[in-house]
Amino acid sequence: MDRLIAAEVFVRIAERGSMTGAADTLDMSRAMVTRYLAQMEAWAGARLLHRTTRRLSLTQAGEETLARCRSMLDVAGEMGAPSTAAPDEPRGLLRLACSQSLAERVLSSAVVAFLRRHPMTAIELNIGAHAVNLVEERIDLAIRITNELEPTQIVRPLGRCPSVVCASPAYLAGRGTPQRAQDLTHHNCLTYSHHGRHLWDFDHAGERLAVPVAGNLSANETQVLLMAAIDGAGIVMQPFYAVADAIAKGQLVALLPDFVPQSMGVYGIYSSRRQMPAVLRAMLDFLAARFADPAHWPLEVPRARRLRSAVPSST
């Protein structure tokens, strides 16, 4: 870890008397402040703070370390970069986390393009459906598609993700085709297991509509629900990027052309805005441009994909 950043974190903890106060001052997550403090104590080989339920206070070793940290920061502040210095070239390893479907269909090609543009960098992709703990799992950047961010997270919006409701021709032939979003309550809907109560949100004629849905299969990964829908198990609401190929091949039929599923945000989540590595900043800028480019990312579901099915209606 960067000793200069750790020194600044420790000074702010001492000045504010709490790790939460230091996190607020530094615009850094509390978990990252805790991690820097633990590293400072490891380097010092001693406990630096007395922790009580009311506040923090310095130990003798903490007093000595505080003086050294302030000296370090004073020296660093006097060292201005030469005016001819070139901007930092992105370099080094970036650990990036995302879901399996996003990695396979979107980020794998984006990462290859990024590495070609910045040959001094390396990427480690961590694939999983769970929301990662950046500090504990040592992740530099997590890409999430969600409308339920935690208020303490540090994020950069990267784009919007349109969704589509679809089902296989075989399922629709047997159960009928819903004509309104409200008809979904009578269908077997395949849902995400980590979303709690299952409500599918739509925009219809300028109004917001929330429809409760239920079914006999839920999962925490897009690819599982996609394959189940193709096999005729039920109706799914999926990100368009995940189902576009299946719709184009006729494996799935897009439903409810007049009911637009609420889009979700695409976010880059990271630990701190301070002392951001050049490789992380470059990746955020690169992905923001990528998610704004219709050649690489669908900005909306094409109207041609939302066709009324010819199979029987369910109403």
Secondary structure, DSSP 8 states (H G I E B T S, - for coil): --HHHHHHHHHHHHHHSSHHHHHHHHTB-HHHHHHHHHHHHHHHTS--EEE-SS-EEE-HHHHHHHHHHHHHHHHHHH----TT-------EEEEEEE-HHHIIIIIHHHHHHHHHH-TTEEEEEEE-SS---TTTTT-SEEEEEES---TT-EEEEEEEE-EEEEE-HHHHHHH-B-SSGGGGGGS-EEEEGGGSS-EEEEEETTEEEEEE---S-EESSHHHHHHHHHTTS-EEEEEHHHHHHHHHTTSSEE--TTSEE--EEEEEEESBSTT--HHHHHHHHHHHHHHT-TTTS-SS--GGG----SS-B--
